[in-house]
Amino acid sequence: MRRLIPVLVLAATCAATALPAAAASFDCRKARAADEKAICAHRDLNDQDVRMDQLYGITRHLVPMGGRGAIMDDQRVWLKARARCGANQACLRRSYDDRIRQLNTVMDRVYRQGPF
């Protein structure tokens, strides 16, 4: 586990530096839906989106093959639920908080299965 954490930090740092500071995990120039427009318009939502996207990417690559499909399915379900928030910032924040918590739970399970 001690060796995995620096790798994760490095991966997250590289991903963050590859993106412009104000970029969401999707192209804001192509945002059409109310939830996407709200994420692009509000820095805190944008930051949550980037954080969730990085955690999702890391998690998806760390879990065994059998778990990846479930994580990807959960992500699609979550994206549909997030869309139902529309431009409601409080709803979007709660949605991101819930998804980040879910992904952190998956990461905790991966850590417990160590050693790395």
GUFI-616145 format. One line per 10 residues: number of its first residue (from 1); their letters; for each residue x, y, z of C-alpha. Coordinates in nm, 2 decimals. Example, Ala and Ser with C-alpha at 12.3 -4.5 7.8 and 13.67 -1.06 7.14 Angstrom:
BEGIN
1> AS> 1.23,-0.45,0.78  1.37,-0.11,0.71
***
This chain:
BEGIN
1> MRRLIPVLVL> 0.00,0.00,0.00  0.28,0.24,0.08  0.41,0.20,-0.28  0.06,0.25,-0.43  -0.01,0.58,-0.27  0.28,0.77,-0.44  0.17,0.62,-0.77  -0.18,0.74,-0.73  -0.06,1.08,-0.63  0.16,1.10,-0.93
11> AATCAATALP> -0.12,0.99,-1.16  -0.36,1.24,-1.02  -0.10,1.52,-1.04  -0.03,1.43,-1.41  -0.40,1.43,-1.49  -0.45,1.76,-1.32  -0.16,1.93,-1.49  -0.28,1.80,-1.83  -0.60,1.99,-1.79  -0.65,2.37,-1.80
21> AAAASFDCRK> -0.73,2.50,-1.45  -1.09,2.57,-1.52  -1.18,2.26,-1.72  -1.44,2.01,-1.62  -1.41,1.64,-1.71  -1.59,1.72,-2.03  -1.56,2.00,-2.29  -1.75,2.30,-2.16  -1.77,2.44,-2.51  -2.00,2.15,-2.59
31> ARAADEKAIC> -2.21,2.17,-2.28  -2.57,2.16,-2.37  -2.75,2.01,-2.07  -2.85,2.22,-1.77  -2.63,2.02,-1.53  -2.32,2.05,-1.76  -2.37,2.43,-1.80  -2.40,2.47,-1.42  -2.08,2.27,-1.37  -1.90,2.48,-1.62
41> AHRDLNDQDV> -2.03,2.80,-1.47  -1.95,2.73,-1.11  -1.59,2.67,-1.00  -1.67,2.45,-0.70  -1.89,2.22,-0.91  -1.62,2.22,-1.18  -1.36,2.12,-0.91  -1.59,1.84,-0.78  -1.63,1.72,-1.14  -1.26,1.70,-1.20
51> RMDQLYGITR> -1.20,1.53,-0.86  -1.47,1.27,-0.93  -1.33,1.21,-1.28  -0.98,1.15,-1.16  -1.10,0.92,-0.88  -1.32,0.74,-1.13  -1.03,0.69,-1.37  -0.79,0.56,-1.10  -1.06,0.33,-0.95  -1.16,0.19,-1.28
61> HLVPMGGRGA> -0.80,0.09,-1.35  -0.72,-0.05,-1.01  -1.01,-0.29,-0.96  -0.99,-0.64,-1.11  -1.15,-0.70,-1.45  -1.48,-0.83,-1.30  -1.53,-0.51,-1.10  -1.46,-0.26,-1.38  -1.79,-0.33,-1.56  -1.99,-0.26,-1.24
71> IMDDQRVWLK> -1.80,0.06,-1.18  -1.87,0.18,-1.53  -2.23,0.08,-1.50  -2.26,0.27,-1.18  -2.10,0.57,-1.34  -2.36,0.57,-1.62  -2.64,0.54,-1.37  -2.49,0.83,-1.17  -2.46,1.05,-1.48  -2.83,1.01,-1.54
81> ARARCGANQA> -2.91,1.09,-1.18  -2.68,1.40,-1.20  -2.86,1.51,-1.51  -3.19,1.51,-1.32  -3.05,1.78,-1.09  -3.05,2.02,-1.39  -2.90,2.35,-1.29  -2.98,2.30,-0.91  -2.64,2.36,-0.76  -2.72,2.21,-0.42
91> CLRRSYDDRI> -2.85,1.89,-0.59  -2.53,1.87,-0.80  -2.31,1.92,-0.50  -2.49,1.63,-0.32  -2.47,1.42,-0.63  -2.09,1.47,-0.65  -2.05,1.42,-0.28  -2.23,1.08,-0.30  -2.04,0.96,-0.60  -1.70,1.06,-0.46
101> RQLNTVMDRV> -1.80,0.88,-0.14  -1.89,0.57,-0.34  -1.56,0.57,-0.53  -1.37,0.63,-0.21  -1.54,0.32,-0.07  -1.42,0.12,-0.37  -1.07,0.25,-0.32  -1.08,0.15,0.05  -1.17,-0.20,-0.05  -0.88,-0.21,-0.30
111> YRQGPF> -0.64,-0.08,-0.03  -0.75,-0.35,0.22  -0.68,-0.62,-0.04  -0.31,-0.51,-0.06  -0.01,-0.54,-0.02  0.10,-0.34,-0.32
***
